[in-house]
Amino acid sequence: MTELRQLLRDIEVFQGELPVFDPQTAPDTPEELFTEWLLHALDSGVREPHAMTLSTAGTDGNPTARTLILKNVSAQGWQFASDAGSVKGRNLADRPFAALTFYWPQSARQVRVRGPVVAESAERSAADFLARGPGARAEALLGRQSSPLTDLAVRDAAVRRSLARVEREPELVPPGWTLHSVRAQTVEFWQGDKQRNHTRLNYRATDTGWERELLWP
């Protein structure tokens, strides 16, 4: 344990040249700034910059986090999809609030989103599902996410059968598939600094639009 502790301390962070972030020039809405940072992450070679950590909690208040893909960002919300029977689906049914976290190490940037979650229409949810690849649809149609699995061969056989079903019924959509939108109440942009003089800009939603404020590191 002592060796591991030292190993963790010795890992270098914030390597290479970091981008400059001037909060005074930030756009009026967090969606615009997020798009700028996402494009910069792509240009910087960040793999899967649309991957994010989604944090939810059930009725017991115990938080759960997992990584999944951002589907879209607009003034209407930050979107992701899930089956209603999954842990995140059940959590959101009990407590419809979530936090999203993006981290792009090459640029030492982090974005944190918090707010209530609403389910989009059945039509939009179906369109999201049908836009997925055949393999992703086959897995989702199983409806067994997070259930105990006795053997990987059982999984593989079930996926093969489900994929054959997708090929037979290409318009099939599971009834519980849901496109969710986080209606952001706060969006924080965090720019790391080698000297730990991190820059944090927070957007807060108000009745008249977005207010911006700097936060201490």
BARO-964983 format. One record per residue (C-alpha): residue number from 1; residue in three letters; chain; x, y, z. Coordinates in nm, 3 decimals, padded with zeros to 5 digits. Example, Ala and Ser with C-alpha at 12.3 -4.5 7.8 and 13.67 -1.06 7.14 Angstrom:
// residues 2
+-----+--------+--------+---------+---------+---------+
: num : residu : chaine :       u :       v :       w :
+-----+--------+--------+---------+---------+---------+
:   1 :    Ala :      A :  01.230 : -00.450 :  00.780 :
:   2 :    Ser :      A :  01.367 : -00.106 :  00.714 :
+-----+--------+--------+---------+---------+---------+
***
This chain:
// residues 217
+-----+--------+--------+---------+---------+---------+
: num : residu : chaine :       u :       v :       w :
+-----+--------+--------+---------+---------+---------+
:   1 :    Met :      A :  00.000 :  00.000 :  00.000 :
:   2 :    Thr :      A :  00.288 :  00.237 :  00.077 :
:   3 :    Glu :      A :  00.435 :  00.173 : -00.268 :
:   4 :    Leu :      A :  00.099 :  00.234 : -00.433 :
:   5 :    Arg :      A :  00.057 :  00.558 : -00.242 :
:   6 :    Gln :      A :  00.395 :  00.677 : -00.364 :
:   7 :    Leu :      A :  00.323 :  00.563 : -00.719 :
:   8 :    Leu :      A :  00.004 :  00.769 : -00.723 :
:   9 :    Arg :      A :  00.189 :  01.073 : -00.593 :
:  10 :    Asp :      A :  00.458 :  01.037 : -00.860 :
:  11 :    Ile :      A :  00.221 :  01.032 : -01.158 :
:  12 :    Glu :      A :  00.269 :  01.356 : -01.347 :
:  13 :    Val :      A : -00.039 :  01.563 : -01.425 :
:  14 :    Phe :      A : -00.098 :  01.855 : -01.662 :
:  15 :    Gln :      A :  00.173 :  01.745 : -01.904 :
:  16 :    Gly :      A :  00.259 :  01.945 : -02.212 :
:  17 :    Glu :      A :  00.143 :  02.290 : -02.311 :
:  18 :    Leu :      A : -00.199 :  02.381 : -02.180 :
:  19 :    Pro :      A : -00.449 :  02.610 : -02.354 :
:  20 :    Val :      A : -00.520 :  02.959 : -02.226 :
:  21 :    Phe :      A : -00.870 :  03.026 : -02.098 :
:  22 :    Asp :      A : -00.983 :  03.385 : -02.050 :
:  23 :    Pro :      A : -01.324 :  03.389 : -01.879 :
:  24 :    Gln :      A : -01.377 :  03.748 : -01.989 :
:  25 :    Thr :      A : -01.410 :  03.634 : -02.349 :
:  26 :    Ala :      A : -01.644 :  03.341 : -02.274 :
:  27 :    Pro :      A : -01.973 :  03.336 : -02.469 :
:  28 :    Asp :      A : -02.308 :  03.414 : -02.311 :
:  29 :    Thr :      A : -02.429 :  03.054 : -02.287 :
:  30 :    Pro :      A : -02.260 :  02.738 : -02.160 :
:  31 :    Glu :      A : -02.370 :  02.546 : -02.469 :
:  32 :    Glu :      A : -02.154 :  02.771 : -02.686 :
:  33 :    Leu :      A : -01.848 :  02.740 : -02.463 :
:  34 :    Phe :      A : -01.892 :  02.364 : -02.434 :
:  35 :    Thr :      A : -01.896 :  02.334 : -02.813 :
:  36 :    Glu :      A : -01.573 :  02.536 : -02.834 :
:  37 :    Trp :      A : -01.404 :  02.315 : -02.575 :
:  38 :    Leu :      A : -01.532 :  01.994 : -02.735 :
:  39 :    Leu :      A : -01.393 :  02.094 : -03.074 :
:  40 :    His :      A : -01.062 :  02.185 : -02.910 :
:  41 :    Ala :      A : -01.055 :  01.843 : -02.743 :
:  42 :    Leu :      A : -01.109 :  01.677 : -03.081 :
:  43 :    Asp :      A : -00.827 :  01.881 : -03.235 :
:  44 :    Ser :      A : -00.603 :  01.791 : -02.938 :
:  45 :    Gly :      A : -00.646 :  01.420 : -03.002 :
:  46 :    Val :      A : -00.869 :  01.341 : -02.707 :
:  47 :    Arg :      A : -01.030 :  01.002 : -02.765 :
:  48 :    Glu :      A : -01.407 :  00.995 : -02.726 :
:  49 :    Pro :      A : -01.439 :  01.353 : -02.598 :
:  50 :    His :      A : -01.817 :  01.306 : -02.594 :
:  51 :    Ala :      A : -01.783 :  01.043 : -02.320 :
:  52 :    Met :      A : -01.907 :  01.166 : -01.984 :
:  53 :    Thr :      A : -01.965 :  01.041 : -01.633 :
:  54 :    Leu :      A : -02.335 :  01.037 : -01.543 :
:  55 :    Ser :      A : -02.408 :  01.044 : -01.169 :
:  56 :    Thr :      A : -02.752 :  00.960 : -01.029 :
:  57 :    Ala :      A : -02.896 :  00.853 : -00.695 :
:  58 :    Gly :      A : -03.186 :  00.633 : -00.591 :
:  59 :    Thr :      A : -03.433 :  00.673 : -00.308 :
:  60 :    Asp :      A : -03.168 :  00.570 : -00.055 :
:  61 :    Gly :      A : -02.951 :  00.866 : -00.162 :
:  62 :    Asn :      A : -02.660 :  00.637 : -00.251 :
:  63 :    Pro :      A : -02.493 :  00.779 : -00.565 :
:  64 :    Thr :      A : -02.402 :  00.575 : -00.871 :
:  65 :    Ala :      A : -02.173 :  00.686 : -01.153 :
:  66 :    Arg :      A : -02.100 :  00.542 : -01.495 :
:  67 :    Thr :      A : -01.955 :  00.657 : -01.826 :
:  68 :    Leu :      A : -02.170 :  00.694 : -02.136 :
:  69 :    Ile :      A : -02.201 :  00.904 : -02.449 :
:  70 :    Leu :      A : -02.347 :  01.252 : -02.482 :
:  71 :    Lys :      A : -02.609 :  01.255 : -02.759 :
:  72 :    Asn :      A : -02.666 :  01.629 : -02.807 :
:  73 :    Val :      A : -02.642 :  01.969 : -02.641 :
:  74 :    Ser :      A : -02.883 :  02.254 : -02.702 :
:  75 :    Ala :      A : -03.068 :  02.522 : -02.510 :
:  76 :    Gln :      A : -03.325 :  02.251 : -02.433 :
:  77 :    Gly :      A : -03.079 :  02.026 : -02.251 :
:  78 :    Trp :      A : -02.784 :  01.786 : -02.243 :
:  79 :    Gln :      A : -02.901 :  01.452 : -02.378 :
:  80 :    Phe :      A : -02.824 :  01.087 : -02.310 :
:  81 :    Ala :      A : -03.026 :  00.767 : -02.350 :
:  82 :    Ser :      A : -03.106 :  00.471 : -02.128 :
:  83 :    Asp :      A : -03.346 :  00.183 : -02.081 :
:  84 :    Ala :      A : -03.608 :  00.250 : -01.815 :
:  85 :    Gly :      A : -03.524 : -00.078 : -01.645 :
:  86 :    Ser :      A : -03.154 : -00.001 : -01.600 :
:  87 :    Val :      A : -03.012 :  00.126 : -01.272 :
:  88 :    Lys :      A : -02.987 :  00.479 : -01.408 :
:  89 :    Gly :      A : -03.339 :  00.456 : -01.548 :
:  90 :    Arg :      A : -03.476 :  00.347 : -01.211 :
:  91 :    Asn :      A : -03.272 :  00.613 : -01.031 :
:  92 :    Leu :      A : -03.410 :  00.885 : -01.257 :
:  93 :    Ala :      A : -03.765 :  00.761 : -01.205 :
:  94 :    Asp :      A : -03.713 :  00.792 : -00.829 :
:  95 :    Arg :      A : -03.508 :  01.112 : -00.827 :
:  96 :    Pro :      A : -03.507 :  01.293 : -01.164 :
:  97 :    Phe :      A : -03.181 :  01.481 : -01.115 :
:  98 :    Ala :      A : -02.833 :  01.412 : -01.249 :
:  99 :    Ala :      A : -02.477 :  01.539 : -01.275 :
: 100 :    Leu :      A : -02.259 :  01.508 : -01.585 :
: 101 :    Thr :      A : -01.879 :  01.530 : -01.579 :
: 102 :    Phe :      A : -01.647 :  01.564 : -01.877 :
: 103 :    Tyr :      A : -01.268 :  01.549 : -01.841 :
: 104 :    Trp :      A : -01.017 :  01.604 : -02.120 :
: 105 :    Pro :      A : -00.666 :  01.539 : -01.979 :
: 106 :    Gln :      A : -00.472 :  01.659 : -02.284 :
: 107 :    Ser :      A : -00.602 :  02.012 : -02.224 :
: 108 :    Ala :      A : -00.656 :  01.980 : -01.846 :
: 109 :    Arg :      A : -01.018 :  02.080 : -01.886 :
: 110 :    Gln :      A : -01.327 :  01.966 : -01.701 :
: 111 :    Val :      A : -01.695 :  02.050 : -01.746 :
: 112 :    Arg :      A : -01.956 :  01.979 : -01.477 :
: 113 :    Val :      A : -02.331 :  01.993 : -01.545 :
: 114 :    Arg :      A : -02.607 :  01.962 : -01.282 :
: 115 :    Gly :      A : -02.985 :  01.984 : -01.305 :
: 116 :    Pro :      A : -03.320 :  01.810 : -01.327 :
: 117 :    Val :      A : -03.378 :  01.542 : -01.592 :
: 118 :    Val :      A : -03.682 :  01.509 : -01.816 :
: 119 :    Ala :      A : -03.777 :  01.224 : -02.048 :
: 120 :    Glu :      A : -03.817 :  01.319 : -02.414 :
: 121 :    Ser :      A : -04.110 :  01.200 : -02.624 :
: 122 :    Ala :      A : -04.151 :  00.841 : -02.740 :
: 123 :    Glu :      A : -04.088 :  00.956 : -03.097 :
: 124 :    Arg :      A : -03.755 :  01.117 : -03.011 :
: 125 :    Ser :      A : -03.655 :  00.823 : -02.797 :
: 126 :    Ala :      A : -03.732 :  00.581 : -03.081 :
: 127 :    Ala :      A : -03.535 :  00.792 : -03.328 :
: 128 :    Asp :      A : -03.236 :  00.784 : -03.092 :
: 129 :    Phe :      A : -03.256 :  00.406 : -03.060 :
: 130 :    Leu :      A : -03.282 :  00.345 : -03.434 :
: 131 :    Ala :      A : -02.977 :  00.566 : -03.492 :
: 132 :    Arg :      A : -02.764 :  00.322 : -03.290 :
: 133 :    Gly :      A : -02.559 :  00.053 : -03.460 :
: 134 :    Pro :      A : -02.702 : -00.301 : -03.492 :
: 135 :    Gly :      A : -02.480 : -00.437 : -03.215 :
: 136 :    Ala :      A : -02.581 : -00.163 : -02.972 :
: 137 :    Arg :      A : -02.948 : -00.218 : -03.051 :
: 138 :    Ala :      A : -02.913 : -00.594 : -03.006 :
: 139 :    Glu :      A : -02.756 : -00.551 : -02.663 :
: 140 :    Ala :      A : -03.017 : -00.299 : -02.552 :
: 141 :    Leu :      A : -03.303 : -00.523 : -02.663 :
: 142 :    Leu :      A : -03.192 : -00.787 : -02.414 :
: 143 :    Gly :      A : -03.309 : -00.565 : -02.128 :
: 144 :    Arg :      A : -03.073 : -00.733 : -01.881 :
: 145 :    Gln :      A : -02.831 : -00.452 : -01.796 :
: 146 :    Ser :      A : -02.666 : -00.497 : -01.454 :
: 147 :    Ser :      A : -02.838 : -00.833 : -01.395 :
: 148 :    Pro :      A : -02.617 : -01.119 : -01.268 :
: 149 :    Leu :      A : -02.451 : -01.320 : -01.548 :
: 150 :    Thr :      A : -02.347 : -01.681 : -01.498 :
: 151 :    Asp :      A : -02.122 : -01.722 : -01.801 :
: 152 :    Leu :      A : -01.990 : -01.508 : -02.087 :
: 153 :    Ala :      A : -02.100 : -01.773 : -02.334 :
: 154 :    Val :      A : -02.458 : -01.720 : -02.221 :
: 155 :    Arg :      A : -02.420 : -01.351 : -02.296 :
: 156 :    Asp :      A : -02.271 : -01.412 : -02.639 :
: 157 :    Ala :      A : -02.548 : -01.652 : -02.738 :
: 158 :    Ala :      A : -02.818 : -01.410 : -02.623 :
: 159 :    Val :      A : -02.659 : -01.123 : -02.817 :
: 160 :    Arg :      A : -02.642 : -01.339 : -03.133 :
: 161 :    Arg :      A : -03.011 : -01.419 : -03.105 :
: 162 :    Ser :      A : -03.093 : -01.055 : -03.042 :
: 163 :    Leu :      A : -02.883 : -00.941 : -03.339 :
: 164 :    Ala :      A : -03.072 : -01.184 : -03.563 :
: 165 :    Arg :      A : -03.393 : -01.030 : -03.434 :
: 166 :    Val :      A : -03.265 : -00.681 : -03.520 :
: 167 :    Glu :      A : -03.195 : -00.801 : -03.873 :
: 168 :    Arg :      A : -03.547 : -00.945 : -03.902 :
: 169 :    Glu :      A : -03.717 : -00.642 : -03.742 :
: 170 :    Pro :      A : -03.499 : -00.337 : -03.820 :
: 171 :    Glu :      A : -03.761 : -00.091 : -03.688 :
: 172 :    Leu :      A : -03.797 : -00.265 : -03.351 :
: 173 :    Val :      A : -03.765 : -00.034 : -03.048 :
: 174 :    Pro :      A : -03.779 : -00.155 : -02.686 :
: 175 :    Pro :      A : -04.069 :  00.010 : -02.501 :
: 176 :    Gly :      A : -03.849 :  00.132 : -02.218 :
: 177 :    Trp :      A : -03.586 :  00.307 : -02.430 :
: 178 :    Thr :      A : -03.577 :  00.672 : -02.322 :
: 179 :    Leu :      A : -03.393 :  00.979 : -02.441 :
: 180 :    His :      A : -03.323 :  01.200 : -02.139 :
: 181 :    Ser :      A : -03.242 :  01.570 : -02.123 :
: 182 :    Val :      A : -03.062 :  01.735 : -01.833 :
: 183 :    Arg :      A : -03.206 :  02.083 : -01.793 :
: 184 :    Ala :      A : -02.886 :  02.239 : -01.664 :
: 185 :    Gln :      A : -02.909 :  02.466 : -01.360 :
: 186 :    Thr :      A : -02.533 :  02.507 : -01.333 :
: 187 :    Val :      A : -02.250 :  02.440 : -01.579 :
: 188 :    Glu :      A : -01.895 :  02.483 : -01.455 :
: 189 :    Phe :      A : -01.588 :  02.509 : -01.680 :
: 190 :    Trp :      A : -01.259 :  02.419 : -01.513 :
: 191 :    Gln :      A : -00.921 :  02.496 : -01.671 :
: 192 :    Gly :      A : -00.627 :  02.331 : -01.498 :
: 193 :    Asp :      A : -00.297 :  02.509 : -01.435 :
: 194 :    Lys :      A :  00.047 :  02.360 : -01.368 :
: 195 :    Gln :      A :  00.087 :  02.585 : -01.062 :
: 196 :    Arg :      A : -00.262 :  02.488 : -00.941 :
: 197 :    Asn :      A : -00.397 :  02.836 : -01.017 :
: 198 :    His :      A : -00.698 :  02.672 : -01.180 :
: 199 :    Thr :      A : -00.957 :  02.889 : -01.352 :
: 200 :    Arg :      A : -01.321 :  02.806 : -01.280 :
: 201 :    Leu :      A : -01.612 :  02.975 : -01.457 :
: 202 :    Asn :      A : -01.962 :  02.882 : -01.345 :
: 203 :    Tyr :      A : -02.284 :  02.949 : -01.538 :
: 204 :    Arg :      A : -02.602 :  02.966 : -01.327 :
: 205 :    Ala :      A : -02.948 :  02.952 : -01.482 :
: 206 :    Thr :      A : -03.187 :  03.231 : -01.380 :
: 207 :    Asp :      A : -03.535 :  03.336 : -01.488 :
: 208 :    Thr :      A : -03.380 :  03.583 : -01.733 :
: 209 :    Gly :      A : -03.094 :  03.374 : -01.872 :
: 210 :    Trp :      A : -02.745 :  03.275 : -01.760 :
: 211 :    Glu :      A : -02.534 :  03.448 : -01.498 :
: 212 :    Arg :      A : -02.159 :  03.389 : -01.487 :
: 213 :    Glu :      A : -01.933 :  03.385 : -01.185 :
: 214 :    Leu :      A : -01.572 :  03.297 : -01.111 :
: 215 :    Leu :      A : -01.500 :  03.038 : -00.841 :
: 216 :    Trp :      A : -01.194 :  02.991 : -00.625 :
: 217 :    Pro :      A : -00.979 :  02.689 : -00.719 :
+-----+--------+--------+---------+---------+---------+
***
